[in-house]
Amino acid sequence: MEQLKDTYKHVIRTANYFSDLDRTQYIRMDGNESIDGLPEEFIKDVLGEIDSNCLATYPNQRQCTEAIADRLNIPRENIFVTNGSDRAIKMIFEVYVDKNDRVIMTNPTFEMYGVYTTMYGAEAVLVDYELDDKKEFEFPFDKYMKEIKKGAKMAIIVNPDNPTGAIIEPDKLMQLLEYTEKTGTLVIVDEAYYGFYDTSVISKILQYNNLIVLRTFSKIMGLAGVRLGFLAANEDIIYDVKRIAAPAAVSAISLKFGEKLMQRTDILEQLFSDYRREKKYLEKRLSENNILYVNSHANFLLIPCEKDLKATYEAFKENGILIACKLNKYIRINIGNERITDEFIRVYKKVVL
């Protein structure tokens, strides 16, 4: 335990997740959340099924798990529901990662992978993207495989990646899975942004015993506030993770929302359709105003910014918009509806151009 405490000193966080700022009072283009959220009618219907008996009883995951399994056509024994996919990440590290293990990840990527690698005393092997604002970021496949072939306990692929928005090509991901299955390297494919990018390997968990796929309800599903996610893997991995999971850890309210949303094909299809339309509109408005951007396969775009990023953030905030500042030269904005896009363009022209 003392060793773990010492490693906490080396954890570096780049985002302030614990601010007292009431983000609901702003246009939220900083967190890659759903800006419009789910239909109010649906929310009221779900809350109407929650009574005092439900709240007084420890929650059971079965119905939510079955709804996810039915939606994905995967056996429910291969799914484990968690408090957001970030909790799943932590449990995987608790089970499988030891001191000095090599953990391969791209740089940059979702920062919690670096946090947990440091916490458990492992070695984070960072494979750099080439940062170029004139083209899309490309997954550094050859360099990534080179590091895996040196030996690795775990390989992490966020697909699409955050904050670059990059993807690994499906055929290259299959090459990686074929190789790592033979070497015993555990592979996490984090599909937090599934729905914005429709290619998935979640069905491959039945084929590759070393594959774990993560999903969240916090992005396109519009449920960031309930903290719900899940991991999908072979039954041995599910068993290992369940052994160290806290009992009844996911709230009854979260599970009910997950269960009911998985059963609403109409809402899910509308969410996907709205995103495609809104992304096209944002790209059109940026191009019309000669605003350079890096394309993304997720629900956000990177915009090169030569101005001081902290000052730029504050200027947007003063005008009612929250943005993220990434990689020392970009602002990152998540995609919203047409009204929000128009307001962003107006403020951008005011504070940046």
Residue pairs with C-beta under 8 A, 6 or more apart in sequence:
3 99
3 121
4 119
4 120
4 121
7 118
7 119
7 120
7 121
8 119
10 118
11 115
11 118
11 119
12 114
12 118
13 111
13 115
14 111
15 111
15 324
23 30
23 31
23 322
26 317
26 320
26 321
26 322
27 35
27 320
27 321
27 322
27 336
27 340
27 343
27 344
28 35
28 322
28 334
29 35
29 321
29 322
29 323
29 324
29 333
29 334
29 336
29 340
29 344
30 322
30 323
30 324
30 332
30 333
30 334
31 224
31 322
31 324
31 334
32 162
32 193
32 219
32 298
32 299
32 300
32 334
33 218
33 219
33 222
33 224
33 334
34 219
34 220
34 221
34 222
34 224
34 271
35 334
35 336
35 337
35 340
36 222
36 274
36 336
36 337
37 222
38 221
38 222
38 223
38 261
38 267
39 267
42 260
42 261
42 264
42 267
45 260
46 256
46 257
46 260
49 256
49 260
50 252
50 253
50 256
54 252
54 256
55 252
57 252
58 247
58 248
59 248
59 250
59 251
59 252
59 255
60 248
60 255
61 81
61 250
61 255
62 76
63 255
63 259
64 81
64 250
64 255
64 256
64 258
64 259
64 262
65 76
65 79
65 80
65 81
65 230
66 76
66 259
67 258
67 259
67 260
67 262
67 263
68 74
68 76
68 79
68 81
68 230
68 258
68 262
69 75
69 76
69 78
69 79
70 262
71 262
71 263
72 79
72 202
72 203
72 232
73 203
74 202
74 203
74 205
74 206
74 232
75 206
77 235
77 238
78 205
78 206
78 232
78 233
78 234
78 235
78 238
79 230
79 231
79 232
79 238
80 88
80 230
80 231
80 233
80 238
80 241
80 242
80 245
81 228
81 229
81 230
81 250
81 255
81 258
82 88
82 91
82 228
82 229
82 230
82 231
82 245
82 249
82 250
83 227
83 228
83 229
83 249
83 250
83 254
84 216
84 218
84 227
84 228
84 229
85 190
85 192
85 214
85 215
85 216
85 218
85 229
85 230
85 231
86 112
86 229
87 227
87 229
87 249
88 214
88 229
88 230
88 231
88 241
89 112
89 113
89 116
89 188
89 190
89 214
90 112
90 116
91 241
91 244
91 245
92 186
92 188
92 212
92 231
92 241
93 116
93 117
93 119
93 120
94 120
94 244
95 240
95 241
95 243
95 244
96 153
96 154
96 186
96 240
97 103
97 116
97 117
97 120
97 122
97 153
97 154
98 120
98 121
98 122
98 153
99 120
99 121
99 122
100 121
100 122
100 123
101 120
101 122
101 123
101 153
101 154
102 122
102 123
102 125
102 147
102 150
102 151
102 152
102 153
102 154
103 113
103 117
103 122
103 123
103 124
103 125
103 152
103 153
103 154
103 155
103 156
104 125
104 127
104 144
104 147
104 148
104 152
104 154
104 155
104 156
105 113
105 114
105 117
105 124
105 125
105 126
105 127
105 155
105 156
106 126
106 127
106 128
106 129
106 139
106 140
106 144
106 156
106 157
106 158
106 161
106 164
106 166
107 126
107 127
107 128
107 129
108 129
108 161
108 163
108 164
108 326
108 327
109 156
109 158
109 161
109 162
109 164
110 158
110 161
110 162
110 190
110 192
113 124
113 156
113 158
114 124
117 123
117 124
118 124
122 153
125 147
125 152
127 140
127 143
127 144
127 147
128 140
128 143
129 137
129 138
129 139
129 140
129 161
129 164
129 166
130 137
130 138
130 140
131 137
131 327
131 329
133 292
133 294
133 302
133 304
133 329
133 330
135 294
136 165
136 166
136 294
136 295
136 296
137 161
137 164
137 165
137 166
137 294
138 166
139 161
139 166
139 167
139 168
139 169
139 172
141 168
141 169
141 172
141 176
144 155
144 176
145 175
145 176
145 179
148 155
148 176
148 179
148 180
148 183
148 185
149 179
151 183
152 180
152 183
152 185
153 185
153 186
154 185
154 186
154 187
154 188
155 176
155 180
155 185
155 186
155 187
155 188
156 187
156 188
156 190
157 168
157 173
157 176
157 187
157 188
157 189
157 190
158 190
158 192
159 167
159 168
159 173
159 189
159 190
159 191
159 193
159 197
160 166
160 167
160 193
160 196
160 197
160 296
160 297
160 298
161 167
161 298
162 192
162 193
162 298
162 300
163 300
163 302
163 324
163 326
163 327
163 330
163 332
164 294
164 296
164 302
165 294
165 295
165 296
165 297
165 298
165 300
165 301
165 302
166 296
166 297
167 197
167 199
167 297
168 176
170 199
170 201
173 189
173 201
174 201
176 187
177 187
177 201
177 204
177 208
177 210
177 211
180 186
180 187
180 210
181 208
181 209
181 210
184 210
185 210
186 210
186 212
187 208
187 210
187 211
187 212
188 212
188 213
188 214
189 201
189 211
189 212
189 213
189 214
190 213
190 214
191 200
191 201
191 202
191 213
191 214
191 215
192 214
192 215
192 216
192 218
192 219
192 229
193 219
193 220
193 297
193 298
193 299
194 200
194 215
194 220
195 219
195 220
195 221
195 271
195 272
195 275
196 219
196 220
196 275
196 297
196 298
196 299
197 297
197 298
200 213
201 211
201 213
202 213
202 215
202 232
204 211
204 213
205 211
205 212
205 213
205 232
205 233
205 234
206 234
209 234
209 236
209 237
211 233
211 234
212 231
212 232
212 233
212 237
213 231
213 232
213 233
214 229
214 230
214 231
214 232
215 229
215 230
215 231
215 232
216 228
216 229
217 223
217 224
217 226
217 228
217 229
217 257
217 258
217 261
218 224
218 227
218 228
218 229
219 299
220 271
220 272
220 275
220 299
221 261
221 271
222 271
223 254
223 257
223 258
223 261
226 251
226 253
226 254
226 257
226 258
227 254
228 250
228 254
228 255
228 257
228 258
231 237
231 238
231 241
233 241
261 267
261 268
274 337
275 299
275 335
278 335
278 336
278 337
278 338
278 341
279 299
279 335
281 338
281 341
282 301
282 335
282 336
282 341
283 293
283 295
283 301
285 341
285 342
285 345
286 293
286 301
286 303
286 345
289 345
289 348
289 349
291 303
291 345
291 348
292 303
292 304
293 301
293 302
293 303
293 304
294 301
294 302
294 303
294 304
294 330
295 301
296 302
299 334
299 335
300 332
300 333
300 334
300 335
301 332
301 333
301 335
302 326
302 327
302 330
302 331
302 332
303 330
303 331
303 332
303 333
304 329
304 330
305 312
305 325
305 329
305 330
305 331
305 352
306 329
307 352
309 325
309 328
309 329
309 331
310 325
312 323
312 325
312 331
312 351
312 352
313 323
313 325
313 331
315 351
316 322
316 323
316 331
316 347
316 351
319 347
319 350
319 351
320 343
320 347
321 343
321 344
321 347
323 331
323 332
323 333
324 331
324 332
324 333
325 331
325 332
326 332
333 344
335 341
336 344
